[in-house]
Amino acid sequence: MAFIPHTEADVAAMLAAIGAARIEDLFDEIPPELRVAALAGMPAALNEMEVGRLMSERARSDGTALCFLGAGAYEHHIPAAVWAIATRGEFYSAYTPYQAEASQGTLQVIYEFQTMIARLTGMEVANASMYDGASASAEAALMAVRANRRSRAARILVPSTLHPHYRRVALATAANQGLRFEELAYCSVEGIVRPASLASYEGHDVTALVIQQPNFFGRLEDVDALTDWAHAHGALVVAVVNPTSLALLKPPGAWGARGADIAVGEGQPLGVPLSSGGPYLGFMATRTEYVRQMPGRIVGRTLDSAGRTGFTLTLQAREQHIRRARATSNICTNQGLLVTAATIYLALMGPQGLERTAAACHARTRELLAALTRVPGVRLAFAGAHFHEAVLQLDRPVAPVLRALARAGILGGLDLSAYYPELGHALLVCATETRTTADIDRYRAALGEALQGARAA
């Protein structure tokens, strides 16, 4: 836990220096009716040893569930060195000031992060990260409208196989700025968008096509055909990608004949714990020709007057982000601490380590699907190539089954009924490199018991 060195005398001296009688006086601008007199469940003041004991007891009572839940945030192994380094004071408390040349260490970390993301995605330039994958996708749609000067429609084609939360964030962020988001239906047999389904848009003004790879169902889209169709019809391509999968799959910069135009994604798999949903980081990369339209900060490397290497914010001024409707972006900063962790993670893993991780994820998912589809009442929804997620269909509602699995200490996946009711009793499951054969056997046995118990009931 954090060490707070202030004694009662220290606190009294600081209050006296600012003319306050007590700490509560610092919050006197908050109306009394908005204040909470006490917090339910909070014990009386404890000393350090007692607090440590209490927190350890509560942590033990929480337990650790066996996780087969993915859907955009994934349980990967994080080497201990990642956060041991990231939480050092030099990184943990550093923030890039607007006169950023004074913070060379922070800028170098961001520059290294940009370089790694550009190489991972096969793109030419990357920014200093964004809040998360969902907001990065929304910003990519806005950027595509600015970058595609030939299009006047602000019309974005979005497959319904894109993460549902990403679609909702894009609507909330950009729909009121004149962008039109049109959903593309997926093939109910394959779980992907067939390129032939785009024929109805030929001859129309389309600004951009969004492609998620792997898609929300874990399936692999025909990215080459989709990308070439978009470029042949004057549209840009926004790629939404899982960074771990890029160790095995073709990077967006190599999709089709020309490659994607913008690549975004969620950086959480790169050394960031699940943390009950955040904070995470998003990444964005693009071609050099569109760099002036890319939101967020960009760090460049240069030489000072003595010929020494230096790092500085480049190409964009802070002021362009605060021009209301004419701003390049409303996201003015970067997720510095998470970028630091991701950079350390990628440096430790290297290309070979990341490839081994991705291959292990794929292998564990194949093992998981083989095990679960042996359970009576369970079948695979979509045949074909997956990465580390897939959709299963059960012979009964998913929610009660997941509750039964939770009682057995297993997070069994995501119930898709609220997002894709047309799939019936559909369950999205995931396996990463952290799962073992014993874990999968335990899940299979628990799922069999849950389904058998439901039939008996």
Residue pairs with C-beta under 8 A, 6 or more apart in sequence:
1 48
1 51
1 52
1 55
6 14
11 23
15 21
15 22
15 23
15 25
20 26
27 35
43 54
46 54
63 409
65 406
65 409
65 410
65 411
66 409
66 410
66 411
66 439
66 442
66 443
67 75
67 411
68 368
68 410
68 411
68 412
68 413
68 429
68 430
68 431
68 435
68 443
69 411
69 412
69 413
69 414
69 430
70 388
70 389
70 413
70 414
70 428
70 429
70 430
70 432
71 163
71 216
71 389
71 414
71 428
71 430
72 133
72 163
72 165
72 266
73 266
73 268
73 274
73 277
73 280
74 244
74 268
74 269
74 274
74 388
74 430
74 432
75 274
75 432
75 434
76 244
76 269
76 271
76 357
76 432
76 433
76 434
77 357
77 433
77 434
78 271
78 272
78 273
78 345
79 271
79 345
79 348
79 349
81 344
81 348
82 271
82 341
82 344
82 345
82 348
83 271
83 341
85 91
85 340
85 344
86 92
86 337
86 340
86 341
86 344
90 105
91 105
91 106
91 109
91 337
91 340
92 337
94 103
94 105
94 106
94 336
95 103
95 106
95 336
96 103
96 106
96 107
96 110
96 128
96 297
96 313
96 333
96 334
96 336
97 103
98 318
100 106
100 107
100 299
100 312
100 313
101 107
101 310
101 311
101 312
104 310
104 311
106 336
107 299
107 311
107 312
107 313
108 311
109 339
109 340
109 343
110 128
110 129
110 297
110 299
110 311
110 334
110 336
110 339
111 299
111 300
111 301
111 311
112 343
112 347
113 126
113 128
113 129
113 339
113 340
113 342
113 343
113 346
114 125
114 126
114 127
114 128
114 298
114 299
115 126
116 343
116 346
116 347
117 123
117 126
117 243
117 283
117 285
118 124
118 125
118 126
118 285
120 243
120 246
120 251
120 346
121 239
121 241
121 246
121 251
121 252
121 253
121 263
121 283
121 285
122 251
122 252
122 253
122 254
122 259
122 263
123 251
123 252
123 253
123 259
123 260
123 263
123 285
123 286
123 287
124 253
124 285
124 286
124 287
124 288
124 291
125 285
125 286
125 287
125 288
125 291
125 294
125 298
126 283
126 284
126 285
126 286
127 283
127 284
127 285
127 294
127 295
127 296
127 297
127 298
127 334
128 296
128 297
128 298
128 299
128 334
128 339
129 267
129 281
129 282
129 283
129 284
129 296
129 334
129 335
129 338
129 339
129 342
130 136
130 139
130 264
130 281
130 282
130 283
130 284
130 295
130 296
130 331
130 334
130 335
131 280
131 281
131 282
131 331
131 335
132 266
132 268
132 278
132 279
132 280
132 281
132 282
133 163
133 166
133 240
133 264
133 265
133 266
133 267
133 268
133 280
133 282
134 163
134 165
134 166
134 169
134 170
134 266
134 282
135 169
135 173
135 282
135 331
136 264
136 265
136 266
136 282
136 283
136 284
137 162
137 166
137 169
137 170
137 210
137 238
137 240
137 264
137 282
138 166
138 169
138 170
138 172
138 173
138 174
139 173
139 264
139 284
139 295
139 296
139 329
139 331
140 210
140 238
140 240
140 262
140 264
140 284
141 156
141 170
141 174
141 179
141 181
141 208
141 210
141 238
142 173
142 174
142 177
142 179
142 295
142 329
143 262
143 286
143 290
143 293
143 294
143 295
144 156
144 207
144 208
144 236
144 238
144 261
144 262
145 151
145 154
145 156
145 179
145 207
145 208
146 293
146 328
147 236
147 261
147 262
147 290
147 293
148 207
148 208
148 234
148 235
148 236
150 234
151 205
151 206
151 207
151 234
151 235
152 205
153 180
153 204
153 205
153 206
153 207
154 178
154 179
154 180
154 207
155 179
155 180
155 182
155 204
155 205
155 206
155 207
156 170
156 179
156 180
156 181
156 182
156 207
156 208
156 209
156 210
156 238
157 182
157 184
157 198
157 201
157 206
157 208
157 209
157 210
157 235
158 167
158 170
158 181
158 182
158 183
158 184
158 210
159 183
159 184
159 186
159 193
159 210
159 211
159 212
159 215
159 221
160 167
160 183
160 184
160 185
160 186
160 420
161 186
161 191
161 192
161 193
161 212
161 215
161 216
161 217
161 219
161 221
162 210
162 212
162 215
162 216
162 240
163 212
163 216
163 240
164 216
164 419
166 212
166 240
167 181
167 183
170 181
171 181
174 181
175 181
177 325
184 193
184 197
184 198
185 193
185 197
186 192
186 193
186 215
186 217
187 193
187 194
187 197
188 422
189 382
190 219
190 382
190 383
190 384
191 215
191 217
191 219
191 381
191 382
191 384
191 391
192 215
192 217
192 219
192 220
192 221
192 222
192 382
192 384
193 211
193 215
193 221
193 226
194 222
195 222
195 225
195 226
195 229
198 209
198 226
198 229
201 233
202 233
204 233
205 234
206 230
206 233
206 234
206 235
207 235
207 236
208 230
208 235
208 236
208 237
208 238
208 261
209 226
209 227
209 229
209 230
209 235
209 236
209 237
209 238
210 238
210 240
211 221
211 223
211 226
211 227
211 237
211 238
211 239
211 240
211 255
211 260
212 221
212 239
212 240
212 241
213 220
213 221
213 223
213 239
213 240
213 241
213 242
213 245
213 249
213 252
214 220
214 221
214 242
214 245
214 249
214 386
214 387
214 389
215 221
216 428
217 381
217 382
217 389
217 390
217 391
217 428
218 365
218 386
218 387
218 388
218 389
218 390
218 391
218 428
218 430
219 382
219 384
219 385
219 386
219 390
220 249
220 384
220 385
220 386
220 387
223 239
223 250
223 252
223 255
223 256
224 250
224 255
224 256
225 256
226 237
226 255
226 256
227 237
227 255
227 256
227 257
227 258
227 259
227 260
228 256
228 257
230 236
230 237
231 237
231 256
231 257
231 258
236 261
236 262
237 252
237 255
237 256
237 260
237 261
237 262
238 260
238 261
238 262
238 263
238 264
239 252
239 255
239 260
239 262
239 263
239 264
240 264
240 265
241 251
241 252
241 263
241 264
241 265
242 265
242 266
242 269
242 387
243 265
243 266
243 267
243 269
243 270
243 283
244 269
244 270
244 354
244 357
244 358
244 361
244 388
245 358
245 387
245 388
247 351
247 354
247 355
247 357
247 358
247 359
248 355
248 358
248 359
248 362
248 387
249 387
251 263
252 259
252 260
252 263
252 285
253 259
253 260
253 263
259 287
261 286
261 287
261 290
262 284
262 285
262 286
262 290
263 284
263 285
263 286
264 282
264 283
264 284
264 285
265 282
265 283
266 280
266 281
266 282
266 283
267 280
267 281
267 282
267 283
267 338
267 339
267 342
268 274
268 280
268 281
270 341
270 342
270 345
270 346
271 341
271 342
271 344
271 345
271 346
272 280
272 281
272 338
272 341
272 342
279 335
279 338
280 335
280 338
281 334
281 335
281 338
281 339
281 342
282 335
284 294
284 295
284 296
286 293
286 294
291 298
291 315
292 315
292 316
293 328
294 328
295 321
295 328
295 329
295 331
296 329
296 331
296 334
297 313
297 316
297 333
297 334
298 313
298 314
298 315
298 316
299 311
299 312
299 313
299 314
300 311
300 312
300 313
300 314
300 315
301 309
301 310
301 311
302 309
302 310
302 311
302 312
302 314
303 309
303 310
304 310
316 328
318 332
320 327
320 328
321 327
321 328
321 329
321 330
321 331
321 332
322 332
346 354
349 357
357 433
358 387
360 432
360 433
361 387
361 388
361 431
361 432
361 433
362 386
362 387
362 388
364 388
364 431
364 432
364 433
364 435
364 440
365 386
365 387
365 388
365 389
365 390
365 430
365 431
366 386
367 431
367 437
367 440
368 429
368 431
368 435
368 440
368 443
369 380
369 386
369 390
369 392
369 429
371 440
371 441
371 443
371 444
372 378
372 392
372 429
372 443
372 444
372 447
373 379
373 380
373 392
374 444
375 444
375 447
375 448
375 451
376 448
376 451
377 394
377 395
377 396
377 451
377 455
378 392
378 393
378 394
378 395
378 447
378 451
379 392
379 393
380 390
380 391
380 392
380 393
381 390
381 391
381 392
381 393
381 423
381 426
382 390
382 391
388 430
388 431
388 432
389 428
389 429
389 430
390 428
390 429
391 416
391 423
391 426
391 427
391 428
391 429
392 413
392 426
392 427
392 428
392 429
393 423
393 424
393 425
393 426
393 427
394 401
394 425
394 426
394 427
394 451
395 425
395 451
396 425
396 451
396 454
396 455
397 417
397 425
398 415
398 416
398 417
398 425
398 426
398 427
399 415
399 417
400 454
401 412
401 427
401 447
401 450
401 451
401 454
402 412
402 413
402 415
402 427
404 446
404 449
404 450
404 453
404 454
405 411
405 412
405 443
405 446
405 447
405 450
406 412
408 446
408 449
408 450
410 442
410 443
410 446
412 427
412 429
412 443
412 446
412 447
413 427
413 428
413 429
413 430
414 427
414 428
415 426
415 427
416 423
416 426
416 427
416 428
417 423
417 424
417 425
417 426
420 426
431 440
